[in-house]
Amino acid sequence: MQVKKVTLNDLEATYCCMNELPSNVSWAEALPESREWFKANLGKHVEGYHLLDDNKVVGHIYYETSERALVPYEMEPKVACVYCTEMLRDYMHKGHGKMMFDYMKDDLMKQGFKGIIIPATDLKEWMHYELFLKQGFKVIKEHPPFYKVMYFPLTKESINVKPLELNYKPSRDKVEVTLFNNFFCPVGAYMYHLIKKVAQNFGDKVKILEKKTTLDTVRRYGTTEPLINGKIKLPGPASEEDVKKAIQEEIDQFKH
């Protein structure tokens, strides 16, 4: 087992988590789009480490430095912000996660990073905060509805982190569905297209706005999540029926 930094030569091995999806989901359909995003943004908005068993990628940590990370937080410079980390099931609970994080901590320490931030969650199936307590991270900030900002110090014991407030005012003529094309995660890319398709089926009852995800748009709007009439109603994966329901609720309220 070994850990290595992700390079352009490793693009076809990114997102090992897509190899173990439940049979009832189609997120892997967006994998090529996310790999293209990774290729275009490596060294600009994403960096990473892969855990290898011989030549097989069995785990990953993807992150970016605070100056370039596409996340809704104000942070000090020279802080690493983890986007996601995954491990194949057969390699869990065997110390391999610690091996990955120890490598990352040592590498970032040598580069003079202050510490590492993780936007963990209360959700058991998605970046659950208890997993990172085991790696020495501590919760330093609550970020509703379900995020917990966690920190591991490297060269600085504590840092300033401020979650950005959602700042989006939809137009008043009809319900708006606002989509940010942050295709880093295949699940996010899949949901982008699913929400757009469902919204189009509502015809002229809905206005669809598509926005490029940049540092400026993240700072301006305080989110990269899809918005239904300015509200975060669909964080993470959702079914087509969930999307229909979320949009219909806003249409029904809009009438009144």
WOMOSUL-V862335 format. One record per residue. N is the residue number from 1. PSI is psi as a letter, one per 20 degrees, with the letter a starting at -180 (* if undefined). Layout:
n=<N	N>
psi=<PSI	PSI>
This chain:
n=<1	2	3	4	5	6	7	8	9	10	11	12	13	14	15	16	17	18	19	20	21	22	23	24	25	26	27	28	29	30	31	32	33	34	35	36	37	38	39	40	41	42	43	44	45	46	47	48	49	50	51	52	53	54	55	56	57	58	59	60	61	62	63	64	65	66	67	68	69	70	71	72	73	74	75	76	77	78	79	80	81	82	83	84	85	86	87	88	89	90	91	92	93	94	95	96	97	98	99	100	101	102	103	104	105	106	107	108	109	110	111	112	113	114	115	116	117	118	119	120	121	122	123	124	125	126	127	128	129	130	131	132	133	134	135	136	137	138	139	140	141	142	143	144	145	146	147	148	149	150	151	152	153	154	155	156	157	158	159	160	161	162	163	164	165	166	167	168	169	170	171	172	173	174	175	176	177	178	179	180	181	182	183	184	185	186	187	188	189	190	191	192	193	194	195	196	197	198	199	200	201	202	203	204	205	206	207	208	209	210	211	212	213	214	215	216	217	218	219	220	221	222	223	224	225	226	227	228	229	230	231	232	233	234	235	236	237	238	239	240	241	242	243	244	245	246	247	248	249	250	251	252	253	254	255	256>
psi=<p	q	p	q	q	p	r	h	i	j	h	i	j	q	l	h	h	i	i	l	q	q	i	j	q	k	h	i	h	j	g	h	g	h	h	g	g	g	g	h	j	p	i	g	j	q	r	r	q	p	p	p	o	d	j	p	p	i	q	q	p	p	r	q	q	h	h	i	p	m	q	m	q	p	q	q	r	l	p	p	o	p	g	q	p	q	p	q	g	i	j	q	k	j	j	h	g	h	g	g	h	g	g	g	g	g	g	h	g	h	i	k	q	h	a	p	p	p	n	r	r	i	p	h	j	o	l	p	h	h	h	i	h	h	j	j	q	q	p	i	p	p	n	q	h	j	q	o	p	q	p	p	q	f	i	p	h	q	r	p	p	o	p	q	q	p	m	p	o	r	r	i	h	r	p	p	o	p	p	p	l	n	k	g	p	h	g	g	g	g	h	g	h	g	g	g	g	g	h	h	i	i	c	j	i	p	p	p	p	p	q	p	o	r	h	g	h	g	h	g	i	k	r	j	q	q	p	o	l	j	q	n	i	m	p	a	q	q	r	h	h	g	g	g	g	g	g	h	g	h	g	g	h	h	h	*>
